[in-house]
């Protein structure tokens, strides 16, 4: 009989080319009655990392010093011709995460670059485990680029695909 333990799943954190390690604060309000980060708050941690890694701030914010995302997609906020939607999200929680004043590190990489979509894999780590030997959670989000007006999927251009390739890595395995 096959084991379904997360401990049995290999750590498939890509070593090459380059995953992105995004620091994300853990807020006191992220905690639930048990004193650990609530499952819904983990979704927010992943979202914060994804935005920091991929979403371009408007030009006026860049001029004011907003950080340029390391893997910028050709989309930005309201009024942009391109938008993104979440097609699916999967999260496996490995162990409870308490409040951490030093926050977490969300390690992310692209496990698939499709025609109009991206699969983003994540590990939620802490600074005392930079190798990712005991992640708190593993996740995958499928993001689709769409035309903001029509809602139709928009294919990634070759220049963007080439730029994003440096952040690609092997997909994680999840429990069944």
N, C-alpha and C positions, 0 to 999 in steps of 0.2 A: 504494500500500500504506500502510495506517495505521501511524503510529508508536506504539510502546507504551512510550516513555520516560517516566519520572516527571517529567523536566524539561519535557515537553510538557503535562503536566496543569496546569491553571491553579490558582493559589492561591485556594481558595474559602473562606478564613477569613472568617466573617461579620463585617462591620463593625457591623451593627445587627441585632437589638437589642443584646445584650451577651454575648459569649462569656465564659467564666470562665477566668482564668489561675491555675492552681494550682501553687505551687512544690512540687517533690518532690525529696528528696535522692537522689543517686546514691551507692550504697554501694560500697566497695572490692570486696565479694564479688559485685557485679553484673557484674564483668569476667570475660571468658573468656580463654583462652590467647593470643588475638590482641591483648589489651589494650583491647578495646572492650566496651561493654555488650552482654551476650549477648541474643539474641533473646527468650529466655524471661524475662529480667529486664525487658525493655521491657513485657511483659504486666503485670508487677508495678507498674511506674511508672504505667501506665494505671489499674490497680486502685486504687492509692493516691490518685490524683487523683479518681477516681470516688467513692470513699468520702468524701473530704474535701468534695466538692461536694454530694453527695446524701443520705448516710446519717446519720440522726439518732442522736446518742449517747443512752444512757439518761438519764432525768431526773436521777438521782443524780450522773452525770458532768457534766451541764450545770451543776448546782449547785456543783460543784467547779471550774468554770471551763473545761470543755471547750468548744471553739469550736462555735458553731452553724453548720451548713453553709449556704451561700448559697442553695442550691436544694433544700432539704430535701424528701425524699419522705416519705410517711406510713408509713415502715418504720423499724425499728431492729434491734437485735441479737437474740440468742437470747430466746425467750419472746414475741416480738412476734406479733400475729395475722397480720400481713402479712410476706412475705419477698420476696426477688428471686432470680431465676436468670438466668444468662447463656444466651441462646438461640443467639447466634453472635458471633464476633469476627473481624475482618479487619484485618490490619496489613500495610502496605507500608513497607519499610525503604529510606530514600533514601540514607543515607550512614552510615558508622560513627560511633558516639558513644563517645568515650573517657571516662575518669573525670573528673568535674568537681566540684571542691570546692564550687562555687556551685550545684550541682544542675541541674535542668532546670525549665522551665516547661511544664506540660501545659495547652495551650489546649483547652477543650472546650465544646461546645454541643450542643443537641438538634436533630438534623436531621429527626426525625420524632417526633411525639407520637401514638401509636396509642391504641386502646381500653384495652389492658392492658399495652402495651409502649412502650418508648422506644428510639430509636436515638440513640446518643451518638457524635458525631464528635470526633476529637482531632487535634491537631498536637503533636509533641514538639519543643520549641524550647529555646533557651538565652537567657540574659539579654542576650547581645551581638547577638541578632537578634529584638528584640521585635515587629517587623512580620511575622515569619514568612515571610521571603523564601526561606529555605533550611531547611525543617524536616528533622529527622533521621528522622522517621517520621510517617505518616498512619495513622489507624485509625478503626474503627467497631465499637461494641459494641451489640448488641440485648439489652436487659434486659426481662424480663417480671416483673410483679408477680403474686405468687401468694398464695393462702390457705395459711398455714403448716401447717395441719392437713391439709387435703384435697389440696393441691398444685394446685388449680384456679386458672386465671387470674382476676385481680380487676381490674375496670375502674377506671381513674383517675376520681375524682370531679371535678366541674366546677371546684371551687375550686382543686384541685391543678393541673388542666390550665391554668387561667388564670394561676396563679402561675408555672408552668414556661414559659409562652409567652414570657416576657421573656428566656429563655435559648435561644430557638430561632434557627436560621439555616439557610442553604442547605446541602444535603448536598454532601459532597465527591465528586469523581470519582476513581475508582480505575482502575488499568490493568486491561485484560482479559487 
